[in-house]
């Protein structure tokens, strides 16, 4: 299971954006998010593709730190995420703290592991241990076993998912409002930015088809949608190799 902890950036000098984002995420994927504490929201998500949608949507505005935790989740059906326990919640907490310390990086982090492997994850650090780029590798000095091999595979996949999501997130954050008007309409039309889908969008927006084509090219729209499945696949791989809490 995936747990997302999303914290508002600069909340002390900004309006409370939590209720609006909760509504947006529910409309986007149907996922249930709730305010956890202060200007932070949290939710559990079962589908990696929804995780990618949610993370990139939050990054779009530039108002959020995004932490993605992968691990065991113990939560009764229909109960509040605030009542959940397990390493997925611990990992999400570690991930959002790493995202807060990401400096010039896109403010997103992915952490996978058992309770033992994430309890020592760095807080407010730019990166995790060398070679992982996340905080999920703390405290692993045991001799190699099938379990430690699986944990290593999960942590490597989480680090790779983080890298892909940060790359896509950079594209998302750098788009202009004019480019967003084009790509939002293309997504709503389901055309994926292909040439044949651009003409009706141009007509709807009152611009030329060449302008639509330029916006697609400069926005990295097609590159984003080609890379999204890779991010979801890596998240799935990390989840498949994450063992339950001991």
ABEGO torsion letter per residue (X at the ends): XBBBBBBBBGAAABBBAAAAAAAAAAAAAGBBBBBABEABBBBBBABAAAAAAAAAAAAAAGABBBBBBBEBBBBBBGBBAAABBEAAAAAAAAAAAAAAAAEABBBBBBBBEBAAAAAABBBGBABBBBGAGBAAABGBABBBBAAAAAAAAAAAAAAAAAAAAAAAAAAAAABBAAAAAAAAAAAAAGAGGBAAAAAAAAAAAGBBAAAAAAAAAAAGAAAAAAAAAAAAAAAAAAAAABBBBX
